[in-house]
Amino acid sequence: MQFNSLAFLGFLPLVWLIWKWLPTTERKTMWLVLMSYVFYTWVQPWYGILLLVTTLIDWYAAIRIDTSTTPQKRRTWLMLSIITNLACLAGFKYTAFLWNGISDLMTAVQGTPDFKIQNWLIPAGLSFYTFQSMGYTIDVYRNQISAERNALQFALFVSFFPQLVAGPVERYSHLGNQLRVPKALTVETFAAAGRLMLWGFFKKIAIADRLALLVDPVFELPDQYSALTIVLTGFMFVVQVYCDFSGYSDIASGVARLFGVELMINWKRPLLSCSLQEFWKRNHISMTSWFRDYLYISLGGNRRSALRNRFNIFITFLLSGLWHGAGLTFIIWGALHGAFVLIEREIMRRRKRILNRWISMAGWFWLIGFHTLALLAFRANSIQDLQIIVNKLISTTWNPSVAFGELHRLHDSFPLLLALSLILILFVYELAQEKQWLRNRTYYASLIRPAFCISLFLLLFLVGEFGNKSFIYFQF
Amino acid sequence: MRKLILYSGIALALVWLIRELEYRMIHHSNVPEFVKLRKTFLDSNSTDILIIGSSRAACQFNPEIIESTTGYRVWNAGMTGATLPFFRTTLEAYLENNTSPKSVLLNIDLHSFNDNNDTVFDYPRYFPYLENNALYNGLLRQDPHFKLYKWIAPYALAQGNTRLLNIALRSFQMDDDCNSLTCRHGFEMSQYKGRIGDLDTILYTTQAPAPSQTLLSELDAIVTRCKQEKIQLIFVITPLYKKLHTSLKNYNLRVEEIRRIATQSHTQFIDCSGHEVSANKQMYTDAAHLNRQGADLFSQHFADLLREALKQNSFAQ
């Protein structure tokens, strides 16, 4: 079930009302687990079986880790959890990629006919809940938390529907206790939840889905467009994917607040970053911190030699790219970020004086420019398309009038102007949040904020693209 | 809590207000497609001959040529994507605000009897005109969602997309050409959209379907209404490009069926399926739609036939 669907519009009030009415925490937990599974299996019932199996294995493995007396036994149970989760992930997500890679290699080397297979249908949210569950067992192994004995409570942690399908990837220490003892719902919490959801829906429906109409045609046939058109469209894709994903997170956070739960902040206005390192502290925070805590630190982090540290950073980014998709384009995207984060670190280390505002501005242009170019690899439909794009970037002239003509041929002026206006609204709003321009004003809560919310509500229906597009990160 | 309810109420009221404002602005728009919709469904304009059909009617009958030959005022109310139920809706909606024309030309397509009649093609374009009760009721018969579109403003705005907003904003522009044939007579020049296929590679091996009872009853409703209003109804079949014509396996059988229905209902029938224009690729945009040149040529021939047919108007005697 998707947030931007009529089914969810009926689902949420029903679930919330019954949850509110139920007298005990235990019954509330049972109800939420049941409804989370309904939410998850709305389209494909067998998704629920996989979720249930991995949940049970991890729940039991964590208890055994906790109760085991020897390090070997603890490690064995941890391995069971990790292997189960990674096997599910690899099985569904990477089998076709690896198999087809072998087929291509054998065709290239021995000339044998290819034996490629179709990509398997990936259960929605698999990448997210396997990581969330693995993080839990690793935390238990590291003695950071105790294993949850109550199976239902653990099942709720894994399957809590607002964040099940596309994160944030929560930690048990943060989410577990909140689910056990949810916060009391006040009018202010209710209003805050509504505002979050409204902003999330606006980013998804009005901005992301509208930009998708401009982005998709260019990336379907990149050979027909000039370099500048591809880059401009690439920038729109930067905004699209941010709004799509952070929109989902905002909606998830808003929905979770209705149930007395505060999810972790997953996005801190990453498009306002002035460096790659800052970007990765603000972008998809739950996933970045997961890779840092469970992969980078496990590889040794910065406790080894400088060379090993660089290797650890690069591998972390590479695997992060692979997490996003089973394809060379995603690996290339991850590798680009890894390489340039390292380069940026070296440059920053050698610089003696403190950034002033002008260098901050240059840093912003650098970040947006690099992120746009790197995301071309992320968005390209295939490695062949990426090659076409790279050739275009290198060899063709960058003529603004040609780009404008191409974009205008694809779309009327109105959709283009609308897209630019929405991008402007996004940046102005986020800057206002970042710099807290209006928060200290006298009439902020009583006038400015309600007026803004009402305007958002109107704009949502006036310019929103209600074609029921799924969230981009569902494919991961 | 009271503030929350108040602000929510204000937001909903504003959504409704903005929708009404958007529609009022669309009513003043000079964009030809919407001028045609307004003139068909809202305005009062006298016409002697009303043309009803799908895009083939809209782009193949040039009212100017028909007017100059017959001497009668002609309005082309053909709507792209219209199906048989919508032909009936168009007639009833037109008669809601206008006196009865002398004659109605009903352009029947061979696919009129197989369309998925639960859907209305490009349905948001009709939203600003639902104050026409006959239009609203006719669309509601086809698609029950029209009740939501009419009464729930956020739902209608969400469906309408930015296209209606664009048209509304353009109503401030005075440079749109409202002297075009579309604005004056409802004629829409066909544009290649690749739906039917290009003229050399078209390969239809399907059969034109038999008319279902539901669709026949719609046709019957049109016949009945015309008799009640003393309107001379004429069924017309316009020429397809010959390759499409010959590849539809039971084309002639279907034409004969329409002839039979016309005879049974005492309705005149003009069969132009074999017109010479169908053999000429240069006259077509795609296999089912004449281009401007083809439409003018066909309209002149048709106007001559129509002039004779109009003399047989039993209501005029």
Interface residues (C-beta under 8 A of the other chain):
Chain A: V187 F190 A191 G194 R210 D412 F414 P415 L418 P450 C453 I454 F457 L458 F461 L462 V463 G464 E465 F466
Chain B: M1 K3 L4 Y7 I10 A11 L14 V15 I18 A153 P154 L157 A158 Q159 N161 T162 L165 N166 L169
